[in-house]
Amino acid sequence: MWTRARPWQGSVREQDPLWFVQGHVIRSFKPGWWFSLSGGFAHGGRSHVNGDRKQDDARARYLALSLGMPLGSNQSLKVTYLATNTHIAQGSNTDTLVLGWSMNWGL
């Protein structure tokens, strides 16, 4: 256990580290256009209250696919699909579509 909280009403909470590993592959295929594949995995973070081990650890996978495209000389658009999958009783599995717009300047 790495972190220790101050006692609260006589209870002490400690938490194991939460580890996360991630990777990204990005490919440009036209001027200003790009595609990326990203993935990650989280594990750990279990807590202990007064020495009792709780069932609150985190185990989750993340996957993202993104496409970036230019909208002229100084603007761009990005579309991303993000999926998460938790492997614990209390968690959430998500499928998310994200749309982002960027204004670029200075170069």
C-alpha positions as a printed Julia matrix, in Angstrom:
107×3 Matrix{Float64}:
   0.0    0.0     0.0
   1.46   3.28   -1.07
  -0.91   6.04   -0.04
  -2.31   6.49    3.41
  -5.15   8.86    4.26
  -5.48  10.69    7.55
  -7.74   9.02   10.07
 -11.4   10.01    9.74
 -13.62   9.17   12.68
 -11.05   6.57   13.76
 -10.77   4.88   10.34
  -7.65   4.82    8.16
  -7.87   4.29    4.4
  -4.88   3.05    2.4
  -4.72   2.52   -1.36
  -2.51   0.42   -3.64
  -1.05   2.13   -6.71
  -3.14   2.31   -9.88
  -1.07   1.27  -12.91
  -1.93   2.28  -16.46
  -0.19   1.36  -19.7
  -1.11   2.82  -23.07
   0.02   2.77  -26.69
  -0.72   4.76  -29.82
  -0.18   4.24  -33.55
  -0.66   7.27  -35.82
  -0.57   7.25  -39.6
  -0.7   10.26  -41.94
  -2.03   9.46  -45.38
  -2.85  12.77  -47.12
  -1.71  16.32  -46.37
  -3.48  17.19  -43.09
  -5.28  13.82  -42.8
  -4.38  11.22  -40.17
  -5.69   8.09  -38.5
  -4.85   6.76  -35.03
  -5.42   3.61  -33.03
  -4.93   3.85  -29.26
  -5.31   1.35  -26.47
  -4.75   1.16  -22.75
  -5.15  -1.03  -19.7
  -5.59  -0.01  -16.04
  -5.02  -2.29  -13.07
  -4.73  -1.82   -9.3
  -5.92   0.89   -6.94
  -7.48  -1.47   -4.37
  -8.14   0.19   -1.02
  -7.92  -1.05    2.55
  -9.88   0.47    5.42
  -8.46  -0.3     8.85
  -6.54  -3.17    7.26
  -9.62  -4.77    5.66
  -9.2   -5.33    1.93
 -12.03  -3.81   -0.14
 -13.29  -5.07   -3.52
 -12.78  -1.75   -5.31
  -9.79  -2.35   -7.54
  -9.75  -1.05  -11.1
  -9.3   -3.28  -14.13
 -10.28  -1.66  -17.39
  -9.46  -1.71  -21.11
  -9.64   1.31  -23.39
  -9.71   1.45  -27.19
  -9.91   4.54  -29.39
 -10.02   5.03  -33.15
  -9.59   8.57  -34.48
  -9.66  10.29  -37.85
  -8.37  13.83  -38.33
  -9.05  15.94  -41.41
  -8.32  19.52  -42.44
 -11.06  22.13  -42.85
  -8.99  24.72  -44.65
  -5.56  26.13  -43.87
  -6.0   26.73  -40.12
  -8.87  24.51  -38.95
  -9.3   20.77  -38.51
 -11.91  18.25  -37.47
 -11.41  15.06  -35.47
 -13.85  12.17  -35.09
 -13.1    9.6   -32.37
 -14.75   6.38  -31.27
 -13.84   5.46  -27.68
 -14.76   2.16  -26.01
 -14.11   1.22  -22.4
 -14.63  -2.14  -20.77
 -14.33  -2.54  -17.01
 -13.77  -5.93  -15.44
 -15.2   -5.26  -12.0
 -18.65  -5.45  -10.42
 -19.02  -1.67  -10.03
 -17.91   0.05  -13.19
 -19.13   1.12  -16.57
 -18.7   -0.09  -20.11
 -19.01   2.72  -22.62
 -19.18   3.35  -26.35
 -18.61   7.03  -27.1
 -18.46   9.06  -30.29
 -16.53  12.33  -30.0
 -16.4   15.19  -32.49
 -13.7   17.83  -32.04
 -12.89  21.04  -33.9
  -9.48  22.76  -33.73
  -8.26  26.19  -34.72
  -4.54  26.2   -35.57
  -2.29  29.24  -35.65
   1.36  30.19  -35.45
   2.92  27.94  -38.11
